[in-house]
């Protein structure tokens, strides 16, 4: 992020950018940790269900790294 922001909307935008830039399994795992940290920080303010709803698209991006087809591409 260019500046420090505590607004959850800015954090979600940043998390999406990080998820889309992942190229390895390790990067995706680190991004998952960032998503978990988002949930921990904002679950009281937004509600846990809302946090999961906000990070749904990010989870879909990160899921690609867990699929067997990704590992075949990475080995080539």
Secondary structure by P-SEA (a helix, b strand, c coil): cccccccaaaaaaaaaaaaaacccaaaaaaaaaaaaaaaaaccccccaaaaaaaaaaaaaaaaaaacaaaaaaaac
